[in-house]
């Protein structure tokens, strides 16, 4: 059942299936934003958000800054590697 899956998932990973999906989306978004080659709209689309506003709101909630701000801060770190 759905509840059994959620309980087992929580026990194994310490987060819900929805929490894992959010974590994976955030990881992908950070990776794509650091790369810098895609427009932010496309980054959001690749992370499963059809509307750029939804992606921006999600990212800001999770990271504390807008995707554009994150890209600007992460860009110098990517060049130094």
N, C-alpha and C positions, 0 to 999 in steps of 0.2 A: 504494500500500500504506500501511498504518498508519505504518510506520517512515519512509517517504518524507515523509508528511504531517508527522510529528513533527520530522524534520530540517529541512524547509523552514520550518515554523512557528518553530522555534528560530532559524534563520538570519535570518528576517525580523523577529521581535519580541524575540529574546533570551531567550525563556522557552518552556516547553513548553505544549501545549494545556491540560494540567491546571493549570499555573501561571497561565495566563490566566483560566481559569474561577475559580480561587481569588481572583485579583485583582479580577475583576468582582464576585464575591459580596461581597468585603470592601468595595469601593466602595459597592455598593448598601446594605449593612448600615450603614455609617457615615452615609450620606445619610438613611436611614430613622430611625436612632437620633437624629440631630441634629434631625430634624423633630419627634420626640417624640410624635406623635399615635397611634402604633400600639403595642400591647403588645409586649414583647420576644419573646414566643412567636410572634406574627404576623410580626415582622421576620425571625426565623429561617425561618419557613415560606416567606416571599416570596423568601428567599435560597437556597432549595432544601434546607433541613434540616427533616426531619419531626419530629425529637426536639429539644426545647429544649436538652438537655444537649450534644448534638452541636454545635449552633450556638454555645453558650457556650464550649465547649472550643476550637472553631475560632477564634472571635473572640479569646479570651484568648491563644491561641498566636500569632496574627498581631499583635495590638495591645498585648499585655502587660497588659491589664485586662479586666475583665468588661464585657459590654454595658451593664449598668446603670451602672457607674462611668464608662464612656465617655459615656453619655447625660448624666450629671450634669455632667461636665467640659465637654462640648460645648454644653450648653444656654445658658450665659451668652454664649458666642461667637455663637450664632445670634440671640440677642435684640439684640446690639449692632449687627448689620448693618442 
